[in-house]
Amino acid sequence: MTLLLTALGAQASVVDATASYVYSSHFNQARAGASVPIGTTASVGLEAKYVEDKFDGGFHDPVYSVYMPIWVDLEIAKVSLLPFYYFKNHTHQDGLQDPFAFGVAGQLVMDLVNDEVQELYTQAYIGVGYARQKGTLFKDNDFKNRYYDETAFTLGLRQNFYGAYVFHFAGTIYQYPDGISRVESFRGIFDQNDFAFTQSYDVSRELGKYALSARFSRVWAEHRSSLYFGYHYAEFYTADPQHSILVGNTFYLAKQVNMDAAYNHILTVHNENRRDLFYVRLNVAF
C-alpha cells in the first residue's frame, strides 16, 4: 500500500518488482520487494525476507525481516540507504533471549572515470553499516541476555572495460563497540550480508572480523545477459574462516523480465561444514 500511494503521488511510470529464493541444506530463504522512482533522481522501495533454518542449533520459528531501500543520485555521487528491522523470534529455550535486531546500511558511490568514447568506467564506493541486536551473549563460560552493537565499513572498486568486462573488488571490516574480547558466540538473528554483499548468498549470523571479495563478469550488452564468477574469503571471531565460490548467469526472459540464477559453494578452511546453495531471482518492470 505504501509503494502504491508513493507511486501515485510521484506519477511513477515504472515499478520494479523482485522476488528471489535460496535453497541449501542449512536453510530456505525467500525475499520479495518493489521499488518506485521519485522524480528522475531517486527511488524508494519496500522489501521483506523470510529465512527458515534447517540445522541443529538454528531457530525453531522462521526469521522475518523488512527493509526500505532508498537511492538518490546527487550527480557528483550516488547515495543508497537500507534501513532494516528483524522481528522478534521466539527462542523456545528457557533462559535465552527472544532476539530481534534493527539498523541501517549506507553506501556512497563515486564515478572516478566515465569515458563513453573508450567505454571505460571506474566506480569507487564506501559503505557504512550499523546494527543493534538483542540476543544472548556467551562470554567467559557464561551467558547474558543483552543488546550488542556492531558496525561495518566497506571499500569497493568496480572497473568496466569496453562495456564487456567488469571487475569488482571489495573489503569489509567489522567492529564491536561493546567489545569482542573473550566472546565465544552471540545468539542473534541479524544476517551480516545485509551490511555488504560479499559474493555469497549464505545467511551468516556469526560475528565477523573481515571479508575480502572479488568478482568478474562477462557482459553481452546486445543480448542483455552476463556470466559472473565471484569469490570471498572471510574470517570470524565465532566460527572458522571460510571460502565462498559463486557462479551465475543473468539474462532476459522477456522485454521487461530479467532473471539471475547462481550456484554458491561454501567451505571452511578445514574442509568442514561444506554447503551448496542455489539462488534464483526474478525482476519485473511494469
C-alpha positions, 0 to 999 in steps of 0.5 A: 500500500505504501509503494502504491500511494508513493507511486501515485503521488510521484506519477511513477511510470515504472515499478520494479518488482523482485522476488528471489529464493535460496535453497541449501541444506542449512536453510530456505530463504525467500525475499520479495520487494518493489521499488518506485522512482521519485522524480528522475533522481531517486527511488524508494522501495519496500522489501521483506525476507523470510529465512527458515533454518534447517540445522541443529542449533538454528531457530525453531520459528522462521526469521522475518525481516523488512527493509526500505531501500532508498537511492538518490543520485546527487550527480557528483555521487550516488547515495543508497540507504537500507534501513532494516528491522528483524522481528522478534523470534521466539527462542523456545529455550528457557533462559535465552533471549527472544532476539530481534535486531534493527539498523541501517546500511549506507553506501556512497558511490563515486564515478572516478572515470566515465569515458563513453568514447573508450567505454571505460568506467571506474566506480569507487564506493564506501559503505557504512553499516550499523546494527543493534541486536538483542540476543544472548551473549556467551562470554567467559563460560557464561551467558547474558541476555543483552543488546550488542552493537556492531558496525561495518565499513566497506571499500569497493572498486568496480572497473568496466572495460569496453562495456564487456568486462567488469571487475569488482573488488571489495573489503569489509571490516567489522567492529564491536563497540561493546567489545569482542574480547573473550566472546565465544558466540552471540545468539542473534538473528541479524544476517551480516550480508545485509551490511555488504554483499560479499559474493555469497548468498549464505545467511551468516549470523556469526560475528565477523572480523573481515571479508575480502571479495572479488568478482568478474563478469562477462557482459553481452550488452546486445543480448542483455545477459552476463556470466559472473564468477565471484569469490570471498574469503572471510574470517570470524571471531565465532566460527572458522574462516571460510571460502565462498565460490559463486557462479551465475548467469543473468539474462532476459526472459522477456522485454521487461523480465530479467532473471539471475540464477547462481550456484554458491559453494561454501567451505571452511578452511578445514574442509568442514561444514561444506554447503551448496546453495542455489539462488534464483531471482526474478525482476519485473518492470511494469 
